[in-house]
């Protein structure tokens, strides 16, 4: 009897293992599709926050930690993955959640000319306007829209009282009418790095969404897709206010979703950034409506899959960028930390280096730099102009202004308003010439504990020479503390300021020195 019990137990264990392996390796939604439970599957292949990454790079240091390595595939390899996914399901759309055209040395050549050329070879069906798609100016963004072979959508962007971009597009695929619309973060003007054009307005996203959804429903679409460059925090708020969106492709915060999320009747997910992954959202229809959404991520290091036409464009513009940036400016014996989540929430050695360079170059008492202006790390070893341009891709110039001490306190507090959120808190201020302490247990508006200079409390009544950039002086990230500051001097681009500093100092061995201290930290 005991022998039979053992056999029964073994059989149960083997059956359980088989079921477990089946669940892990087989897409249950596809099984249900195969037996007729679902009527149709439409695939949404997607990218987001590409930020001009044309070329393949095995990044030295990952996106969220320095220990993790995320390969930036580049658009040629992304196109190879897209081709494979479209072969698996021809009933597919290829979409993007914005911030395509700015952020690398290659993208800076002729105001994203090469990125536009590559994007037109990718086979996109639609994208949304991102705030950094405005970095070369609003006029250039409108010109890019005209150059693209697919629509750049934004239902809430207006100029001179008229829609500046198409609000939506209806695409018929696999017998289904899919309505796709776009929304752009309303703070885009405060995030622009070049110009703040008159007549541009961003309508409340919920108001715009309600109007578009009504239009799409009137045209009897089978599904409504939002390409959002609001950030997933605002997407969640939107879902609670507005019904009728089946799936949101989120962008702006660069999050990498490993699974799809759902609030009410709306699914949402985000595919990361910098071409590290391609997202795939599968919409499963039952009785004519979206009944489920699957989500998966795809990446590869097999460069034989690169699309040749896109690779040719990427090679052309990388060659130009490398030639322009080949001059060696110094070296570092340590990796310089520009990890996004860290430069926006705490002191890093790269941020210290840049702030020190700004203060020395400007002959200033203090330097203030928004952490969101730093976009990548710099690996240890020899450093050339191309390397310097990677963490500082924006056309931000050094400015030295006179600022009273109390305004510096106010600015530092403003930079902590969304702390410790390393995704959205681009206004977190990195510093040189002063030190400050944060109490992480306090609410926004009360987090700044102290500010010191040379070991003494910073005098609130004294006027200081502050080295910063034109972005902050012009109100970027909603800073108001510099708008009435007296301009002393205007200098070079920040990347040129850093290059000059490194030339003077040769070998860099920058370590953090405690100029930003955090106490009462509740969030890790």
C-alpha positions as CSV (number, residue, x, y, z in Angstrom):
1,X,0.0,0.0,0.0
2,X,2.8,2.3,0.9
3,X,4.4,1.7,-2.5
4,X,1.2,2.8,-4.3
5,X,0.9,5.9,-2.1
6,X,4.5,6.9,-3.1
7,X,3.6,6.4,-6.8
8,X,0.5,8.5,-6.5
9,X,2.4,11.3,-4.7
10,X,5.1,11.1,-7.4
11,X,2.5,11.4,-10.1
12,X,0.9,14.4,-8.5
13,X,4.3,16.1,-8.2
14,X,5.1,15.4,-11.9
15,X,1.7,16.6,-13.0
16,X,2.1,19.8,-10.9
17,X,5.6,20.4,-12.4
18,X,4.2,19.9,-15.9
19,X,1.4,22.4,-15.3
20,X,3.9,24.9,-13.8
21,X,6.2,24.6,-16.8
22,X,3.3,25.0,-19.2
23,X,2.0,28.1,-17.4
24,X,5.5,29.6,-17.5
25,X,6.3,28.8,-21.2
26,X,2.9,29.0,-22.9
27,X,0.9,32.2,-23.4
28,X,-2.5,31.3,-21.9
29,X,-4.2,34.1,-23.8
30,X,-2.9,32.7,-27.1
31,X,-4.2,29.3,-26.1
32,X,-7.6,30.8,-25.5
33,X,-7.3,32.6,-28.8
34,X,-6.6,29.2,-30.5
35,X,-9.7,27.5,-29.1
36,X,-11.9,30.4,-30.1
37,X,-12.5,32.1,-26.7
38,X,-11.0,35.3,-28.1
39,X,-12.0,36.6,-31.5
40,X,-8.8,38.4,-32.5
41,X,-5.3,39.5,-31.4
42,X,-3.9,42.9,-32.4
43,X,-0.2,43.5,-31.5
44,X,1.1,46.9,-30.5
45,X,4.9,46.9,-31.0
46,X,6.3,49.9,-29.1
47,X,9.3,52.0,-28.1
48,X,9.6,55.0,-25.9
49,X,12.0,57.8,-24.9
50,X,14.5,56.8,-27.6
51,X,16.3,60.1,-27.1
52,X,18.3,59.9,-30.4
53,X,20.0,56.6,-29.7
54,X,20.9,55.6,-33.2
55,X,23.8,53.3,-32.4
56,X,24.5,50.1,-30.5
57,X,26.3,50.5,-27.3
58,X,27.0,48.1,-24.4
59,X,26.5,50.8,-21.7
60,X,29.1,50.8,-19.0
61,X,26.8,50.9,-16.0
62,X,23.1,50.5,-16.2
63,X,20.2,52.8,-16.2
64,X,19.1,52.5,-12.6
65,X,22.3,51.2,-10.9
66,X,26.0,51.2,-11.9
67,X,26.2,47.5,-11.5
68,X,23.5,46.6,-14.0
69,X,24.4,46.6,-17.7
70,X,21.6,47.5,-20.1
71,X,22.6,47.3,-23.8
72,X,21.4,50.3,-25.8
73,X,20.4,48.4,-29.0
74,X,20.2,51.4,-31.2
75,X,17.4,51.9,-33.9
76,X,18.9,49.4,-36.4
77,X,18.7,46.5,-34.0
78,X,15.3,47.7,-32.7
79,X,14.1,47.5,-36.4
80,X,15.4,44.0,-36.6
81,X,13.3,43.0,-33.6
82,X,10.3,44.8,-35.0
83,X,10.6,42.9,-38.2
84,X,10.5,39.6,-36.3
85,X,7.5,40.6,-34.2
86,X,5.6,41.7,-37.3
87,X,6.3,38.3,-38.9
88,X,4.9,36.6,-35.9
89,X,1.7,38.6,-36.0
90,X,1.1,40.7,-39.2
91,X,-1.9,42.3,-37.5
92,X,0.4,44.7,-35.7
93,X,1.0,48.4,-35.2
94,X,4.3,50.0,-34.4
95,X,4.0,53.0,-32.0
96,X,6.2,55.3,-29.9
97,X,5.6,57.3,-26.7
98,X,7.7,60.3,-27.5
99,X,11.1,62.0,-26.9
100,X,12.5,60.5,-30.1
101,X,14.7,63.3,-31.6
102,X,17.1,64.7,-28.9
103,X,19.6,63.4,-26.5
104,X,22.8,62.2,-28.2
105,X,25.8,63.5,-30.1
106,X,24.3,62.0,-33.2
107,X,20.9,63.7,-32.6
108,X,22.6,67.1,-32.2
109,X,23.9,67.0,-35.8
110,X,21.7,69.3,-37.9
111,X,18.9,69.3,-35.3
112,X,18.1,65.6,-35.5
113,X,18.4,65.2,-39.2
114,X,19.8,61.7,-38.9
115,X,17.2,60.6,-36.3
116,X,14.4,61.7,-38.6
117,X,16.0,59.8,-41.5
118,X,16.2,56.6,-39.4
119,X,12.7,57.0,-37.9
120,X,11.3,57.2,-41.4
121,X,12.8,53.8,-42.2
122,X,11.5,52.2,-39.0
123,X,7.9,51.6,-40.1
124,X,6.2,53.5,-37.3
125,X,2.5,54.0,-37.5
126,X,2.3,56.8,-35.0
127,X,4.1,58.6,-32.2
128,X,3.3,61.3,-29.6
129,X,5.0,64.6,-29.2
130,X,7.4,64.5,-26.2
131,X,8.6,67.5,-24.3
132,X,12.2,66.9,-25.5
133,X,11.0,66.7,-29.1
134,X,10.8,70.5,-28.6
135,X,14.4,70.9,-27.5
136,X,15.5,72.4,-30.9
137,X,12.5,74.8,-30.7
138,X,8.9,74.6,-31.4
139,X,9.4,75.6,-35.1
140,X,11.8,72.7,-35.5
141,X,9.3,70.3,-33.9
142,X,6.7,71.4,-36.4
143,X,9.2,70.9,-39.2
144,X,10.1,67.4,-38.0
145,X,6.4,66.6,-38.0
146,X,6.2,67.6,-41.6
147,X,9.3,65.5,-42.5
148,X,8.0,62.3,-40.9
149,X,6.3,59.7,-42.9
150,X,4.0,58.9,-40.0
151,X,2.0,61.2,-37.7
152,X,3.3,62.9,-34.6
153,X,0.2,63.2,-32.5
154,X,-0.8,65.5,-29.6
155,X,-4.4,66.3,-28.8
156,X,-3.6,68.9,-26.2
157,X,-0.9,71.0,-27.9
158,X,-2.2,74.3,-29.4
159,X,-0.5,77.3,-31.1
160,X,-2.2,80.6,-31.9
161,X,-5.5,79.2,-30.9
162,X,-5.3,76.2,-33.2
163,X,-4.3,72.5,-32.8
164,X,-0.5,72.4,-33.5
165,X,-0.6,68.6,-34.2
166,X,-3.1,66.0,-35.3
167,X,-5.0,64.7,-32.3
168,X,-5.5,61.2,-33.4
169,X,-5.2,58.6,-36.2
170,X,-7.5,55.7,-37.1
171,X,-5.8,52.6,-38.4
172,X,-7.6,49.5,-39.7
173,X,-5.5,46.4,-38.9
174,X,-6.7,42.8,-38.8
175,X,-10.2,43.9,-39.6
176,X,-10.3,46.1,-36.5
177,X,-10.5,49.9,-36.4
178,X,-8.0,51.2,-33.9
179,X,-8.1,54.8,-32.8
180,X,-4.7,56.1,-31.6
181,X,-4.3,59.5,-30.0
182,X,-1.5,61.4,-28.2
183,X,-1.2,63.6,-25.1
184,X,1.9,65.7,-24.2
185,X,2.9,66.7,-20.7
186,X,1.6,70.2,-20.0
187,X,4.8,71.3,-18.4
188,X,6.6,70.9,-21.7
189,X,7.2,74.7,-22.1
190,X,9.0,74.8,-18.7
191,X,11.2,71.9,-19.8
192,X,12.2,73.3,-23.2
193,X,15.9,74.1,-23.5
194,X,15.9,76.5,-26.5
195,X,12.9,78.7,-26.9
196,X,9.6,79.5,-25.3
197,X,7.4,80.5,-28.2
198,X,4.5,82.8,-27.8
199,X,1.1,81.5,-28.6
200,X,1.8,77.9,-27.5
201,X,-0.6,76.3,-24.9
202,X,-1.1,72.8,-23.5
203,X,-4.7,72.0,-22.7
204,X,-5.6,69.9,-19.7
205,X,-5.0,66.3,-20.7
206,X,-8.4,65.0,-19.3
207,X,-10.3,67.6,-21.2
208,X,-8.5,66.8,-24.5
209,X,-8.9,63.1,-23.9
210,X,-12.7,63.3,-23.4
211,X,-13.1,65.2,-26.7
212,X,-11.0,62.7,-28.6
213,X,-12.7,59.7,-27.1
214,X,-16.1,61.1,-28.1
215,X,-14.9,61.6,-31.7
216,X,-13.4,58.1,-31.9
217,X,-16.5,56.5,-30.5
218,X,-18.6,58.4,-33.0
219,X,-16.5,56.8,-35.7
220,X,-17.2,53.4,-34.1
221,X,-13.6,52.3,-33.5
222,X,-13.0,48.9,-32.0
223,X,-10.3,50.0,-29.6
224,X,-8.8,53.3,-28.3
225,X,-5.1,53.6,-27.7
226,X,-3.4,56.5,-25.9
227,X,0.2,57.3,-26.7
228,X,1.0,59.3,-23.6
229,X,4.0,61.5,-22.8
230,X,2.5,62.6,-19.5
231,X,4.4,60.2,-17.2
232,X,2.7,57.2,-15.7
233,X,1.8,59.1,-12.5
234,X,-0.4,61.4,-14.6
235,X,-1.6,58.5,-16.7
236,X,-3.0,56.9,-13.5
237,X,-4.8,60.1,-12.6
238,X,-6.2,60.4,-16.1
239,X,-7.6,56.8,-16.0
240,X,-9.5,57.7,-12.9
241,X,-11.0,60.8,-14.6
242,X,-11.7,59.5,-18.1
243,X,-13.2,56.3,-19.2
244,X,-13.0,54.6,-22.6
245,X,-9.2,54.1,-23.1
246,X,-8.3,50.5,-23.7
247,X,-4.5,50.7,-23.4
248,X,-2.1,53.5,-22.6
249,X,1.5,53.3,-23.8
250,X,3.2,55.5,-21.2
251,X,6.3,57.6,-21.7
252,X,8.3,60.4,-20.1
253,X,9.5,58.8,-16.9
254,X,11.6,56.0,-18.7
255,X,10.2,53.2,-16.5
256,X,10.6,49.7,-17.7
257,X,7.4,47.7,-17.0
258,X,7.8,44.0,-16.8
259,X,4.1,43.4,-16.7
260,X,1.0,45.3,-17.8
261,X,-1.0,47.2,-15.1
262,X,-4.7,47.9,-15.0
263,X,-6.9,50.5,-13.4
264,X,-10.7,50.4,-13.9
265,X,-11.0,49.3,-17.6
266,X,-7.7,50.7,-18.8
267,X,-4.4,48.8,-19.2
268,X,-1.1,50.6,-19.2
269,X,2.6,49.8,-19.5
270,X,5.9,51.5,-20.5
271,X,8.9,50.0,-22.5
272,X,11.8,51.8,-20.8
273,X,14.1,54.1,-22.8
274,X,17.2,54.6,-24.8
275,X,16.4,51.5,-27.0
276,X,17.2,49.0,-24.3
277,X,14.0,47.2,-24.9
278,X,11.1,46.8,-27.4
279,X,7.7,46.5,-25.8
280,X,4.9,44.3,-27.1
281,X,1.3,44.8,-26.0
282,X,-1.1,42.2,-27.3
283,X,-4.8,43.2,-27.4
284,X,-7.2,40.2,-27.2
285,X,-10.7,40.9,-28.4
286,X,-13.9,39.1,-27.3
287,X,-17.3,39.9,-28.6
288,X,-15.8,42.9,-30.4
289,X,-14.2,44.5,-27.4
290,X,-10.7,44.4,-25.8
291,X,-11.0,41.7,-23.1
292,X,-7.4,41.3,-22.1
293,X,-3.9,42.8,-22.8
294,X,-0.7,40.8,-22.6
295,X,2.7,42.5,-22.2
296,X,6.3,41.3,-23.0
297,X,9.7,42.8,-23.5
298,X,12.2,42.0,-26.2
299,X,15.9,42.7,-26.6
300,X,19.0,41.1,-28.2
301,X,22.7,41.6,-28.6
302,X,22.7,39.7,-32.0
303,X,23.8,42.5,-34.3
304,X,23.3,40.3,-37.3
305,X,19.6,41.2,-36.9
306,X,20.3,45.0,-37.5
307,X,18.3,46.5,-40.4
308,X,20.9,47.4,-43.0
309,X,19.2,50.6,-44.2
310,X,18.8,52.0,-40.7
311,X,22.3,50.9,-39.8
312,X,23.7,52.9,-42.8
313,X,22.0,56.0,-41.5
314,X,23.2,55.4,-38.0
315,X,26.8,54.8,-39.2
316,X,26.8,58.0,-41.2
317,X,25.8,60.2,-38.3
318,X,27.9,58.4,-35.7
319,X,31.0,58.9,-38.0
320,X,30.3,62.6,-38.1
321,X,29.8,62.8,-34.3
322,X,32.9,60.8,-33.6
323,X,35.0,63.0,-35.9
324,X,33.7,66.1,-34.2
325,X,34.3,64.7,-30.8
326,X,37.6,62.9,-31.2
327,X,39.8,65.3,-29.2
328,X,40.9,63.8,-25.9
329,X,40.2,66.1,-23.0
330,X,41.4,64.0,-20.1
331,X,40.8,60.7,-18.3
332,X,39.2,59.3,-15.2
333,X,40.4,56.6,-12.9
334,X,36.8,56.1,-11.6
335,X,33.5,55.7,-13.3
336,X,31.5,59.0,-13.3
337,X,28.0,58.3,-12.1
338,X,25.3,59.8,-14.2
339,X,22.6,57.2,-13.5
340,X,19.2,58.9,-13.9
341,X,17.5,57.9,-10.7
342,X,20.6,59.0,-8.7
343,X,21.5,62.4,-10.2
344,X,17.9,63.4,-9.5
345,X,17.9,62.3,-5.9
346,X,21.3,62.5,-4.3
347,X,25.0,63.6,-4.8
348,X,27.0,61.8,-7.4
349,X,30.6,62.2,-8.5
350,X,29.8,63.2,-12.0
351,X,27.3,65.8,-10.8
352,X,30.0,67.1,-8.4
353,X,32.5,67.3,-11.2
354,X,30.2,69.2,-13.5
355,X,29.1,71.7,-10.8
356,X,32.8,72.3,-9.8
357,X,33.6,73.0,-13.4
358,X,30.8,75.5,-13.7
359,X,31.8,77.3,-10.5
360,X,35.5,77.5,-11.5
361,X,34.8,78.5,-15.2
362,X,32.3,81.1,-14.1
363,X,34.4,82.5,-11.2
364,X,31.4,82.1,-9.0
365,X,30.8,81.5,-5.3
366,X,28.3,78.8,-5.8
367,X,27.1,76.5,-8.6
368,X,23.6,75.1,-9.0
369,X,22.8,72.4,-11.6
370,X,19.5,70.6,-12.2
371,X,20.2,66.9,-12.0
372,X,17.8,66.2,-14.9
373,X,20.4,67.9,-17.2
374,X,22.7,64.9,-16.7
375,X,21.7,62.0,-18.9
376,X,24.4,59.3,-18.8
377,X,27.4,58.1,-17.0
378,X,31.0,58.3,-18.2
379,X,33.1,55.2,-17.9
380,X,36.6,55.3,-16.4
381,X,39.5,55.6,-18.8
382,X,40.4,58.1,-21.6
383,X,37.7,60.8,-22.2
384,X,37.1,62.7,-25.4
385,X,34.6,65.4,-26.5
386,X,32.2,62.7,-27.7
387,X,32.2,61.1,-24.2
388,X,31.6,64.5,-22.6
389,X,28.7,65.2,-24.9
390,X,26.8,62.0,-23.8
391,X,25.9,63.1,-20.3
392,X,25.4,66.7,-21.4
393,X,23.5,66.5,-24.7
394,X,21.4,69.7,-24.2
395,X,22.3,73.1,-25.7
396,X,22.5,74.6,-22.2
397,X,24.9,77.5,-21.6
398,X,26.7,78.5,-18.5
399,X,25.3,81.7,-16.9
400,X,26.6,83.6,-13.9
401,X,24.0,85.6,-12.0
402,X,23.8,87.5,-8.7
403,X,21.3,85.8,-6.3
404,X,20.5,86.7,-2.7
405,X,21.0,83.9,-0.2
406,X,17.3,83.5,0.7
407,X,16.6,82.7,-3.0
408,X,19.2,80.0,-2.9
409,X,17.4,78.4,0.0
410,X,14.1,78.7,-1.9
411,X,15.6,77.1,-5.0
412,X,17.1,74.2,-3.1
413,X,13.7,73.5,-1.5
414,X,11.9,73.7,-4.8
415,X,14.3,71.1,-6.1
416,X,13.1,68.7,-3.4
417,X,9.4,69.0,-4.2
418,X,9.2,65.6,-5.8
419,X,12.1,64.0,-3.9
420,X,13.0,61.1,-3.9
421,X,11.3,60.3,-7.2
422,X,14.3,59.9,-9.5
423,X,12.0,59.7,-12.5
424,X,10.3,63.0,-12.5
425,X,12.5,65.1,-10.1
426,X,14.7,66.6,-12.8
427,X,14.9,69.8,-10.8
428,X,16.9,68.3,-8.0
429,X,19.8,70.6,-7.5
430,X,23.4,69.4,-7.6
431,X,25.8,72.0,-6.1
432,X,29.3,73.3,-5.7
433,X,30.6,75.8,-3.1
434,X,27.9,75.0,-0.7
435,X,26.5,71.9,1.2
436,X,22.9,71.2,2.2
437,X,21.0,68.7,4.3
438,X,17.7,67.0,3.5
439,X,15.3,65.5,6.0
440,X,13.6,62.7,4.0
441,X,10.9,62.3,6.7
442,X,9.4,65.7,6.0
443,X,6.8,66.6,3.4
444,X,7.4,68.7,0.3
445,X,8.2,72.3,1.2
446,X,9.8,71.4,4.5
447,X,12.7,69.0,3.5
448,X,15.6,71.5,3.5
449,X,17.3,71.3,6.9
450,X,20.3,73.5,6.4
451,X,22.6,75.2,3.8
452,X,26.2,75.9,4.7
453,X,29.1,77.6,3.0
454,X,32.6,77.1,4.3
455,X,31.1,75.4,7.4
456,X,28.8,78.3,8.3
457,X,25.1,78.8,7.6
458,X,24.6,80.5,4.2
459,X,23.8,84.1,4.8
460,X,20.2,84.7,3.5
461,X,20.8,88.4,3.2
462,X,24.1,88.3,1.2
463,X,24.3,88.4,-2.6
464,X,26.3,85.6,-4.2
465,X,27.7,85.0,-7.6
466,X,25.9,81.8,-8.8
467,X,27.0,79.7,-11.8
468,X,24.0,77.9,-13.3
469,X,22.6,77.4,-16.8
470,X,20.2,79.3,-19.1
471,X,17.6,76.6,-18.6
472,X,17.2,77.4,-14.9
473,X,17.5,81.2,-15.3
474,X,14.7,81.1,-17.9
475,X,12.4,79.2,-15.5
476,X,13.1,75.6,-16.5
477,X,11.5,73.0,-14.2
478,X,9.3,75.9,-12.9
479,X,12.2,77.6,-11.0
480,X,11.2,81.2,-10.3
481,X,14.1,82.1,-8.0
482,X,16.4,83.4,-10.8
483,X,14.0,85.4,-13.0
484,X,15.0,88.8,-11.5
485,X,18.7,87.9,-11.0
486,X,21.3,90.3,-12.4
487,X,23.2,88.7,-15.2
488,X,27.0,88.9,-14.8
489,X,28.1,86.8,-17.7
490,X,27.0,84.2,-20.3
491,X,29.4,81.4,-21.1
492,X,29.9,78.3,-23.2
493,X,27.8,75.2,-23.5
494,X,28.0,73.1,-20.4
495,X,29.7,70.2,-22.3
496,X,32.4,72.7,-23.4
497,X,32.7,74.0,-19.8
498,X,33.3,70.4,-18.6
499,X,35.8,69.7,-21.4
500,X,37.8,72.8,-20.6
501,X,37.8,71.9,-16.9
502,X,39.1,68.4,-17.6
503,X,41.8,69.7,-19.9
504,X,43.1,71.9,-17.1
505,X,43.0,69.1,-14.5
506,X,44.1,66.1,-16.6
507,X,43.3,62.9,-14.7
508,X,40.0,62.9,-12.7
509,X,39.7,60.9,-9.5
510,X,36.4,62.5,-8.4
511,X,34.7,61.0,-5.4
512,X,31.6,62.3,-3.6
513,X,32.5,64.5,-0.6
514,X,29.2,64.8,1.3
515,X,28.0,68.1,0.0
516,X,24.5,66.7,-0.1
517,X,23.5,64.9,3.1
518,X,20.2,63.0,3.6
519,X,18.8,62.3,7.1
520,X,15.5,60.7,8.1
521,X,15.4,58.8,4.8
522,X,12.2,56.8,4.6
523,X,12.5,55.8,1.0
524,X,15.1,53.4,-0.4
